[in-house]
């Protein structure tokens, strides 16, 4: 990934997205699953904006279904 000026503040916004997941009104198991998934995205060199998008969508889905992701069918 290129190093340079971060005019869109992706690093700060990604940290905020992670904090929002950690503080969200979702189960601890879902928080763990979402953050593990984010770790996988980092390993696969997925861009920070895409990571933020996934974190936000998964947080919203977890709030709607109110069940652990690994128990959904």
Secondary structure, DSSP 8 states (H G I E B T S, - for coil): ---S--TT-HHHHHHHHHHHHHHSSS-HHHHHHHHHHHHHHHHTT--HHHHHHHHHHHHHHHHHH-S-GGG--
